[in-house]
Amino acid sequence: MNKYKKLASNTLIFAIGSFGSKILLLLLTRLYTGNINPGDNSTKELLEQTANFLIPIITFSIADAVIRYGIDRNYDNRKVFTSACAAEAFGVVLLLLISPLLNLLPYTEGFVVLLVIYCITSGFRQIASQFVRARGLVQLFALDGILATLTLFIFNMTFIAGFHMGVTGFMISVILSDLLSGLFLWTVAGLQKFFRPRYMDKKMLRIMLRFSIPLIPSALLWLVTGFSDRLFIRYMSGPTGLVGETAAGIYGVSSKIPNLISTISTIFFQAWNMSAIEENDSKDRSRFYQKIFDAYQSFMFMASAFLIVFVRILSNILINSNIYPEYATAFRYTPVLIIGVLMMCFNQFLSSVYTATQNTTHSFWTSLVAAIVNIVLNIILIHLWGIMGAAIATFFSYFVCYCIRIVDARRYIPFQVNHAKFLANSGILFLLGIVVVDAPPMWIPLLIVGLAFMVFYNFSAILQTLTQLKRRR
């Protein structure tokens, strides 16, 4: 099987295992907006972001090292997995020691114990699922994604819609889903065979930590970019009067549709990251990167255009504003967030260069620039434009990072990029966003024309890459 076919095959498997389940998760937005008021929804979002902030710290981002060295045949899988588990066990002890400090965060009152358990179970599932993927068990990895989502959906329906437990019900649902997922993978994949004290290797652990530790601040900085938006909106004043918990809750809901773009990218990235590592030493890797990145950008621009054009319809489907009418305005901020998330996805692709070439420190400093830009712009723009200011700040921070990485990453793996095409596509997306939000005269025909342009302009790159699937090598 040639590298293009293998990438396509793995992407298809991950898509089957992930996309349907991710859509199911997206539908939970309607459950949340129908049962949790905007203020409590903001608390839910902040707790979720706090957990996502803590997990890279207590796990030392070791799951990224598991996939990097688990795939590499030069390293013993048993040493990789056991060393990773040892690092994570130390991180759990660290979390328990610092857990009293979590009470200092105003929105964690009554949730600290659940937050700690949330982090532990999520970290457990991460390391198990990444090791399964590193071993090439992509079908099991995909199946676990489906089962984890189904259990999360069932638990949410039970604890939130059934028992009306609100934020507490959400936290319990995630904990139980992650725990069952980790136990399922541990049992079915026979992970106990790879976990033995005698497999613990200090040299392997040092190699993995040297790789993963620079990814900790990188992961945190990406989270700061999203986390700071909600904090600034919640605790700053804007020009419209719509501020505080309600505004933060609306902003959180408006980010749900853009997460579809992130979902599509994540499905591809799971397969691409494996190919990037496997092809790191190949002679034509630059051409491989060029073709894949061109097709990837083209597809993502088209997908973003579709979401922007149909954002009003999707908002009506996914957001229940009957009980809490404040949610009805969320769609106005979604187009800018879609483009912002699109830039983040391109940054994620470029991070694969740093992963494959083991230059993870560059992931850190480029993410640092993005975080600083985001915080500075949030302080300025939220005061001027409220929620929209936060959305614009998000876009610019990811865009700045893209501009840096598209230059820096190609110093390690040179590949050609069509910058004019990138600018043209980005410009059309912004125009589509303005049309769908302002709804000027003849706005529906304008959207159709814009969408048709995006499809015709980008489809050829995808078609050219698909022809590579016909080749034997």
C-alpha positions as CSV (number, residue, x, y, z in Angstrom):
1,M,0.0,0.0,0.0
2,N,1.5,3.4,-1.0
3,K,1.7,6.2,1.5
4,Y,-1.3,8.1,0.0
5,K,-3.5,5.0,0.2
6,K,-2.4,4.3,3.7
7,L,-3.1,7.9,4.8
8,A,-6.5,7.7,3.1
9,S,-7.3,4.3,4.6
10,N,-6.4,5.5,8.1
11,T,-8.4,8.7,7.6
12,L,-11.4,6.8,6.5
13,I,-11.2,4.5,9.6
14,F,-10.9,7.5,11.9
15,A,-13.7,9.2,10.1
16,I,-16.1,6.2,10.6
17,G,-15.1,6.0,14.2
18,S,-15.2,9.7,15.0
19,F,-17.4,11.8,12.8
20,G,-20.7,10.3,13.6
21,S,-20.0,10.3,17.3
22,K,-18.7,13.9,17.1
23,I,-22.0,14.9,15.5
24,L,-23.8,13.2,18.3
25,L,-21.7,15.2,20.8
26,L,-22.5,18.4,18.9
27,L,-26.2,17.6,19.4
28,L,-25.6,17.7,23.1
29,T,-25.4,21.5,22.7
30,R,-29.2,21.5,22.4
31,L,-29.4,19.4,25.6
32,Y,-27.1,21.8,27.4
33,T,-28.8,25.0,26.2
34,G,-32.2,23.5,27.0
35,N,-31.3,22.5,30.6
36,I,-28.5,24.7,31.7
37,N,-28.8,28.5,31.9
38,P,-26.1,30.7,30.2
39,G,-24.4,31.5,33.5
40,D,-24.1,27.8,34.5
41,N,-23.1,26.9,31.0
42,S,-20.2,29.4,31.3
43,T,-19.2,27.6,34.5
44,K,-19.3,24.3,32.7
45,E,-17.1,25.7,29.9
46,L,-14.6,27.1,32.4
47,L,-14.4,23.8,34.3
48,E,-13.8,21.9,31.1
49,Q,-11.1,24.4,30.0
50,T,-9.5,24.2,33.4
51,A,-9.3,20.4,33.2
52,N,-7.9,20.7,29.7
53,F,-5.3,23.1,31.1
54,L,-4.3,20.8,34.0
55,I,-4.1,17.6,32.0
56,P,-1.0,18.4,30.0
57,I,0.8,19.4,33.2
58,I,0.0,16.3,35.3
59,T,0.6,14.0,32.3
60,F,3.7,15.9,31.1
61,S,2.0,15.7,27.6
62,I,3.5,12.2,27.6
63,A,0.7,10.9,25.3
64,D,2.3,12.9,22.5
65,A,5.6,11.0,23.2
66,V,3.7,7.7,23.2
67,I,2.5,8.2,19.7
68,R,5.8,9.5,18.5
69,Y,8.0,6.7,19.9
70,G,5.4,4.0,19.9
71,I,5.2,4.2,16.1
72,D,9.0,4.4,15.7
73,R,10.3,0.8,15.3
74,N,13.7,1.8,16.8
75,Y,12.1,1.8,20.3
76,D,10.6,-1.0,22.5
77,N,6.8,-0.5,22.8
78,R,6.9,-2.1,26.3
79,K,9.4,0.5,27.5
80,V,7.5,3.3,25.9
81,F,4.2,2.4,27.6
82,T,5.6,1.6,31.0
83,S,7.7,4.7,31.1
84,A,4.7,6.8,30.1
85,C,2.5,5.2,32.8
86,A,5.2,6.0,35.4
87,A,5.4,9.6,34.4
88,E,1.6,9.9,34.6
89,A,1.5,8.3,38.0
90,F,3.9,10.9,39.3
91,G,1.7,13.6,37.7
92,V,-1.4,12.3,39.6
93,V,0.5,12.6,42.9
94,L,1.4,16.2,41.9
95,L,-2.2,17.0,41.1
96,L,-3.4,15.7,44.5
97,L,-0.8,17.8,46.2
98,I,-1.8,21.0,44.4
99,S,-5.6,20.3,44.4
100,P,-6.3,22.6,47.4
101,L,-5.1,25.6,45.3
102,L,-8.0,24.9,42.9
103,N,-10.3,26.4,45.5
104,L,-8.8,29.8,44.8
105,L,-10.6,29.8,41.4
106,P,-14.1,31.3,42.0
107,Y,-16.0,29.1,39.6
108,T,-14.6,25.8,41.0
109,E,-16.6,26.1,44.3
110,G,-18.2,22.7,44.9
111,F,-16.5,21.1,41.9
112,V,-12.8,20.6,43.0
113,V,-13.1,16.9,43.8
114,L,-14.9,16.2,40.5
115,L,-12.4,18.3,38.6
116,V,-9.5,16.3,40.0
117,I,-11.1,13.0,39.1
118,Y,-12.0,14.4,35.7
119,C,-8.3,15.1,35.1
120,I,-7.1,11.7,36.3
121,T,-9.6,9.6,34.2
122,S,-9.0,11.8,31.1
123,G,-5.3,11.4,31.4
124,F,-5.7,7.6,31.8
125,R,-7.8,7.4,28.7
126,Q,-5.4,9.6,26.7
127,I,-2.4,7.4,27.3
128,A,-4.3,4.2,26.6
129,S,-5.8,5.4,23.4
130,Q,-2.6,6.9,22.0
131,F,-0.7,3.7,22.7
132,V,-3.4,1.7,20.9
133,R,-3.1,4.0,17.9
134,A,0.7,3.8,18.0
135,R,0.5,0.0,17.8
136,G,-1.5,0.4,14.6
137,L,-4.8,-0.8,16.1
138,V,-6.7,2.0,14.3
139,Q,-9.9,0.1,14.1
140,L,-10.0,-0.5,17.8
141,F,-9.1,3.2,18.4
142,A,-12.0,4.2,16.2
143,L,-14.4,1.8,17.9
144,D,-13.4,3.2,21.2
145,G,-14.3,6.7,19.9
146,I,-17.8,5.5,19.1
147,L,-18.4,3.7,22.4
148,A,-17.0,6.6,24.4
149,T,-19.3,9.1,22.7
150,L,-22.3,6.8,23.2
151,T,-21.6,6.4,26.9
152,L,-21.1,10.2,27.2
153,F,-24.4,10.8,25.5
154,I,-26.2,8.3,27.7
155,F,-24.7,9.7,30.9
156,N,-25.6,13.3,29.8
157,M,-29.2,12.3,29.1
158,T,-29.4,10.5,32.4
159,F,-27.7,13.1,34.7
160,I,-28.6,16.4,33.0
161,A,-32.0,15.7,31.3
162,G,-33.1,13.0,33.7
163,F,-31.9,14.0,37.1
164,H,-31.4,17.7,36.3
165,M,-28.0,17.8,37.9
166,G,-26.7,20.6,35.7
167,V,-22.9,21.2,35.8
168,T,-22.4,18.4,38.3
169,G,-24.1,16.0,35.9
170,F,-21.9,17.0,33.1
171,M,-18.7,16.4,35.1
172,I,-19.9,13.0,36.3
173,S,-20.8,12.1,32.7
174,V,-17.3,12.8,31.4
175,I,-15.6,11.0,34.2
176,L,-17.6,7.8,33.8
177,S,-17.2,7.9,30.0
178,D,-13.4,8.3,30.1
179,L,-13.0,5.7,32.8
180,L,-15.0,3.1,30.9
181,S,-13.1,4.0,27.7
182,G,-9.7,3.5,29.4
183,L,-10.8,0.2,30.9
184,F,-12.2,-1.0,27.6
185,L,-8.9,-0.3,25.8
186,W,-6.8,-1.8,28.6
187,T,-8.8,-5.0,28.5
188,V,-9.4,-5.5,24.7
189,A,-5.9,-4.4,23.6
190,G,-4.2,-6.3,26.4
191,L,-2.3,-3.3,27.6
192,Q,-1.3,-5.1,30.8
193,K,1.2,-7.1,28.7
194,F,3.1,-3.9,28.0
195,F,3.0,-2.6,31.6
196,R,5.6,-4.3,33.9
197,P,8.0,-2.7,36.4
198,R,10.9,-4.5,34.6
199,Y,10.1,-2.6,31.4
200,M,10.7,0.8,33.1
201,D,13.6,2.4,31.4
202,K,15.1,5.7,32.7
203,K,16.8,6.4,29.4
204,M,13.5,5.9,27.5
205,L,11.7,8.1,30.0
206,R,14.3,10.9,29.5
207,I,14.0,10.7,25.7
208,M,10.2,10.9,26.0
209,L,10.2,13.7,28.5
210,R,12.7,15.7,26.4
211,F,10.3,15.4,23.6
212,S,7.0,16.0,25.5
213,I,7.9,18.6,28.1
214,P,8.2,21.5,25.5
215,L,4.7,20.5,24.4
216,I,3.3,21.3,27.8
217,P,3.6,25.1,27.5
218,S,2.6,24.7,23.9
219,A,-0.6,22.9,24.9
220,L,-1.3,25.4,27.7
221,L,-0.8,28.4,25.5
222,W,-3.3,27.1,22.9
223,L,-5.7,26.6,25.8
224,V,-5.0,30.1,27.1
225,T,-6.0,31.4,23.7
226,G,-9.5,29.9,24.1
227,F,-9.7,30.1,27.9
228,S,-8.8,33.7,28.1
229,D,-11.7,34.6,25.8
230,R,-14.2,33.3,28.2
231,L,-12.5,34.8,31.3
232,F,-12.2,38.2,29.8
233,I,-15.8,38.2,28.5
234,R,-17.0,37.0,31.9
235,Y,-15.1,39.5,34.0
236,M,-14.7,42.5,31.6
237,S,-17.2,45.1,30.6
238,G,-18.1,45.7,26.9
239,P,-20.0,48.4,25.0
240,T,-23.3,46.5,24.6
241,G,-24.3,45.7,28.2
242,L,-24.2,42.0,27.4
243,V,-21.3,41.0,29.7
244,G,-20.6,38.6,32.5
245,E,-21.7,35.0,32.8
246,T,-24.4,35.3,30.2
247,A,-22.1,36.7,27.6
248,A,-19.5,34.1,28.3
249,G,-22.2,31.4,28.0
250,I,-23.3,32.8,24.7
251,Y,-19.7,32.9,23.4
252,G,-19.2,29.2,24.5
253,V,-22.3,28.2,22.6
254,S,-21.2,30.1,19.5
255,S,-18.0,28.1,19.4
256,K,-19.8,24.8,19.0
257,I,-20.3,25.0,15.3
258,P,-16.7,26.0,14.6
259,N,-15.7,22.9,16.6
260,L,-17.0,20.9,13.6
261,I,-14.0,22.2,11.6
262,S,-11.8,21.2,14.4
263,T,-13.4,17.7,14.4
264,I,-12.8,17.3,10.7
265,S,-9.2,18.4,11.1
266,T,-8.6,16.1,14.1
267,I,-9.9,13.1,12.2
268,F,-7.4,13.8,9.4
269,F,-4.6,14.8,11.8
270,Q,-4.8,11.5,13.7
271,A,-4.0,9.7,10.4
272,W,-1.6,12.3,9.1
273,N,0.5,12.4,12.2
274,M,1.2,8.7,11.9
275,S,2.2,9.1,8.2
276,A,4.4,12.1,9.0
277,I,6.4,10.1,11.5
278,E,6.6,7.1,9.3
279,E,7.7,9.1,6.3
280,N,10.2,11.3,8.2
281,D,13.2,9.7,6.5
282,S,11.8,9.3,3.0
283,K,13.5,11.0,0.1
284,D,10.3,12.6,-1.3
285,R,8.8,13.8,2.0
286,S,8.8,17.5,0.8
287,R,6.7,16.6,-2.2
288,F,4.5,14.5,0.0
289,Y,3.9,17.4,2.4
290,Q,3.2,19.8,-0.5
291,K,0.5,17.6,-2.0
292,I,-1.2,16.7,1.2
293,F,-1.1,20.3,2.6
294,D,-2.5,21.7,-0.6
295,A,-5.3,19.2,-0.6
296,Y,-5.9,19.6,3.1
297,Q,-6.1,23.4,2.9
298,S,-8.5,23.2,-0.1
299,F,-10.8,20.8,1.7
300,M,-10.8,22.7,4.9
301,F,-11.6,26.0,3.1
302,M,-14.6,24.4,1.4
303,A,-15.8,22.8,4.6
304,S,-15.6,26.2,6.4
305,A,-17.5,27.9,3.6
306,F,-20.3,25.3,3.9
307,L,-20.5,25.9,7.6
308,I,-20.6,29.7,7.2
309,V,-23.3,29.6,4.5
310,F,-25.5,27.3,6.6
311,V,-24.7,28.8,10.0
312,R,-28.2,30.2,10.6
313,I,-29.8,26.8,9.9
314,L,-27.3,24.9,12.0
315,S,-27.7,27.3,14.9
316,N,-31.5,26.8,14.9
317,I,-31.0,23.0,14.9
318,L,-28.3,22.8,17.6
319,I,-29.2,25.7,19.9
320,N,-32.4,25.6,22.0
321,S,-33.2,29.3,22.6
322,N,-36.9,28.7,23.5
323,I,-36.2,28.6,27.3
324,Y,-33.1,30.9,27.3
325,P,-33.6,33.4,24.4
326,E,-30.2,34.9,25.0
327,Y,-28.7,32.0,23.0
328,A,-30.4,33.2,19.8
329,T,-27.7,35.8,19.1
330,A,-24.8,33.2,19.2
331,F,-24.8,32.7,15.5
332,R,-23.5,36.3,14.9
333,Y,-20.1,35.4,16.3
334,T,-19.8,32.0,14.7
335,P,-18.4,32.9,11.2
336,V,-15.4,34.7,12.7
337,L,-14.8,31.8,15.1
338,I,-15.0,29.3,12.2
339,I,-12.2,31.2,10.3
340,G,-10.2,31.4,13.6
341,V,-10.5,27.6,14.2
342,L,-9.6,27.0,10.5
343,M,-6.3,28.9,11.2
344,M,-5.8,26.8,14.3
345,C,-6.2,23.6,12.2
346,F,-3.5,24.8,9.7
347,N,-1.2,25.4,12.7
348,Q,-2.0,21.9,13.9
349,F,-0.8,20.5,10.5
350,L,2.4,22.5,10.7
351,S,3.0,21.2,14.2
352,S,3.4,17.7,12.6
353,V,6.7,19.0,11.2
354,Y,8.0,19.7,14.6
355,T,6.8,16.4,15.9
356,A,8.3,14.3,13.0
357,T,11.6,16.2,13.2
358,Q,11.6,16.3,17.1
359,N,11.8,20.1,17.2
360,T,9.0,20.5,19.7
361,T,10.5,23.6,21.3
362,H,9.3,25.5,18.2
363,S,5.7,24.4,19.0
364,F,6.2,26.2,22.3
365,W,7.5,29.6,21.2
366,T,5.2,29.9,18.2
367,S,2.2,29.1,20.5
368,L,3.6,31.7,23.0
369,V,3.3,34.4,20.4
370,A,-0.3,33.4,19.7
371,A,-1.2,33.5,23.4
372,I,0.3,36.9,23.9
373,V,-1.4,38.3,20.9
374,N,-4.7,36.8,22.0
375,I,-4.5,38.3,25.5
376,V,-3.5,41.7,24.4
377,L,-6.2,41.9,21.7
378,N,-8.8,40.6,24.2
379,I,-8.1,43.4,26.6
380,I,-8.5,45.9,23.8
381,L,-11.2,44.5,21.6
382,I,-13.6,43.1,24.2
383,H,-13.8,46.6,25.7
384,L,-14.6,48.0,22.3
385,W,-16.8,45.3,20.7
386,G,-17.8,42.9,23.5
387,I,-18.2,39.3,22.4
388,M,-17.3,40.1,18.8
389,G,-14.0,41.5,20.0
390,A,-13.1,38.2,21.6
391,A,-13.9,36.3,18.3
392,I,-11.7,38.7,16.3
393,A,-8.9,38.3,18.9
394,T,-9.1,34.6,18.5
395,F,-8.8,34.8,14.7
396,F,-5.8,37.2,14.8
397,S,-3.9,35.1,17.3
398,Y,-4.2,31.9,15.3
399,F,-3.4,33.8,12.0
400,V,-0.2,35.3,13.5
401,C,0.9,31.9,14.6
402,Y,0.2,30.5,11.1
403,C,2.3,33.3,9.5
404,I,5.2,32.4,11.7
405,R,4.9,28.6,11.4
406,I,4.5,28.6,7.6
407,V,8.0,30.1,7.4
408,D,9.6,28.4,10.4
409,A,8.3,24.8,9.9
410,R,9.4,24.8,6.2
411,R,13.0,25.3,7.3
412,Y,12.9,21.7,8.6
413,I,10.8,20.2,5.8
414,P,10.8,22.5,2.8
415,F,7.6,22.3,0.7
416,Q,5.8,24.7,-1.6
417,V,2.7,26.7,-0.5
418,N,0.4,28.7,-2.6
419,H,0.1,31.9,-0.5
420,A,-2.1,33.8,-3.1
421,K,-4.6,30.9,-2.9
422,F,-4.6,31.1,0.9
423,L,-5.3,34.8,0.9
424,A,-8.1,34.6,-1.8
425,N,-9.8,31.8,0.1
426,S,-9.6,33.6,3.4
427,G,-11.0,36.8,1.9
428,I,-14.0,35.0,0.4
429,L,-14.7,33.4,3.8
430,F,-14.8,36.8,5.5
431,L,-17.2,38.1,2.8
432,L,-19.5,35.1,3.3
433,G,-19.4,35.7,7.0
434,I,-20.5,39.3,6.6
435,V,-23.3,38.4,4.2
436,V,-24.7,35.6,6.4
437,V,-24.7,37.8,9.6
438,D,-25.9,41.1,8.1
439,A,-28.3,39.5,5.5
440,P,-28.3,42.3,2.9
441,P,-30.6,42.3,-0.1
442,M,-30.1,39.2,-2.3
443,W,-28.0,37.7,0.4
444,I,-29.0,34.1,-0.4
445,P,-27.9,34.3,-4.1
446,L,-24.7,35.9,-2.9
447,L,-24.0,33.0,-0.5
448,I,-24.7,30.5,-3.3
449,V,-22.3,32.3,-5.7
450,G,-19.6,32.5,-3.0
451,L,-19.9,28.9,-2.1
452,A,-19.8,27.8,-5.7
453,F,-16.6,29.8,-6.2
454,M,-15.0,28.1,-3.2
455,V,-15.8,24.7,-4.5
456,F,-14.5,25.3,-8.1
457,Y,-11.5,27.1,-6.9
458,N,-10.3,24.4,-4.5
459,F,-11.5,21.1,-6.0
460,S,-8.7,20.6,-8.4
461,A,-6.1,20.3,-5.6
462,I,-8.1,17.5,-4.0
463,L,-8.6,15.8,-7.3
464,Q,-4.8,15.8,-8.0
465,T,-4.0,14.2,-4.7
466,L,-6.7,11.6,-5.2
467,T,-5.0,10.5,-8.4
468,Q,-2.0,9.4,-6.2
469,L,-4.3,6.7,-4.7
470,K,-4.2,4.8,-8.0
471,R,-0.4,4.3,-7.9
472,R,1.1,1.2,-6.3
473,R,3.8,3.2,-4.5
